[in-house]
């Protein structure tokens, strides 16, 4: 799901994939569609949060261009936040 935080920033939330479908490029295809749509609605940044234990997801997000926003953490779950600046 993509939620618009304001006119320039969107947040990707509640994305998951059944373990039997992982490693098949589905997440990349989904992210590419989200990026395309984000540009169509003139977003400048995308954000997402993930848990410290999801190292594979973190690696994927970094590989796709997200950078960690270390100063941002969910105060309840301590989830890490990442951000991508769109061109």
C-alpha positions as CSV (number, residue, x, y, z in Angstrom):
1,X,0.0,0.0,0.0
2,X,1.2,3.5,-0.8
3,X,0.0,6.3,1.5
4,X,0.6,9.9,0.7
5,X,2.1,11.7,3.7
6,X,2.0,15.1,2.0
7,X,2.4,16.5,-1.5
8,X,6.0,15.3,-1.8
9,X,6.4,12.2,0.4
10,X,4.7,8.8,0.2
11,X,5.1,5.8,2.6
12,X,5.1,2.2,1.5
13,X,3.3,0.1,4.1
14,X,2.1,-3.4,4.8
15,X,4.0,-5.2,2.0
16,X,4.7,-8.9,2.4
17,X,5.2,-12.0,0.2
18,X,4.5,-15.6,1.0
19,X,7.8,-17.4,1.6
20,X,7.2,-19.8,-1.3
21,X,7.2,-16.9,-3.7
22,X,10.4,-15.2,-2.5
23,X,13.4,-14.9,-4.7
24,X,11.4,-14.8,-7.9
25,X,11.6,-11.1,-8.6
26,X,8.1,-10.3,-7.5
27,X,9.2,-7.6,-4.9
28,X,11.3,-5.9,-7.6
29,X,8.4,-5.8,-10.0
30,X,6.0,-4.5,-7.4
31,X,8.5,-1.8,-6.3
32,X,9.1,-0.8,-9.9
33,X,5.3,-0.2,-10.3
34,X,5.2,1.8,-7.0
35,X,8.1,3.9,-8.2
36,X,6.4,4.5,-11.6
37,X,3.1,5.5,-9.9
38,X,4.9,7.7,-7.4
39,X,6.5,9.7,-10.2
40,X,3.2,10.0,-12.0
41,X,1.7,11.6,-8.9
42,X,4.8,13.8,-8.4
43,X,6.1,12.4,-5.2
44,X,9.7,13.4,-4.5
45,X,10.5,10.9,-1.7
46,X,9.3,7.4,-0.7
47,X,9.7,6.1,2.8
48,X,9.2,2.6,4.4
49,X,9.9,0.9,7.7
50,X,11.2,-2.5,8.4
51,X,12.3,-4.5,11.4
52,X,16.0,-5.0,12.4
53,X,15.7,-8.8,12.0
54,X,14.6,-8.6,8.4
55,X,18.2,-8.4,7.0
56,X,17.2,-9.8,3.6
57,X,14.5,-7.1,3.2
58,X,16.9,-4.4,4.3
59,X,19.5,-5.6,1.7
60,X,16.8,-5.5,-1.0
61,X,15.7,-1.9,-0.1
62,X,19.3,-0.7,0.0
63,X,20.0,-2.4,-3.4
64,X,17.0,-0.6,-4.8
65,X,18.3,2.8,-3.7
66,X,16.7,3.3,-0.2
67,X,19.0,4.8,2.4
68,X,18.5,4.4,6.2
69,X,17.2,7.3,8.1
70,X,18.9,6.5,11.4
71,X,17.3,9.3,13.3
72,X,13.8,7.8,12.6
73,X,12.6,4.8,14.5
74,X,9.1,3.7,15.4
75,X,8.8,4.5,19.1
76,X,6.7,1.4,19.8
77,X,8.3,-1.3,17.6
78,X,11.7,0.3,17.2
79,X,11.4,-0.4,13.4
80,X,14.0,1.2,11.2
81,X,13.0,3.7,8.6
82,X,14.4,4.0,5.1
83,X,13.9,6.7,2.5
84,X,14.4,7.0,-1.3
85,X,14.7,10.3,-3.1
86,X,13.0,10.0,-6.5
87,X,14.5,11.6,-9.6
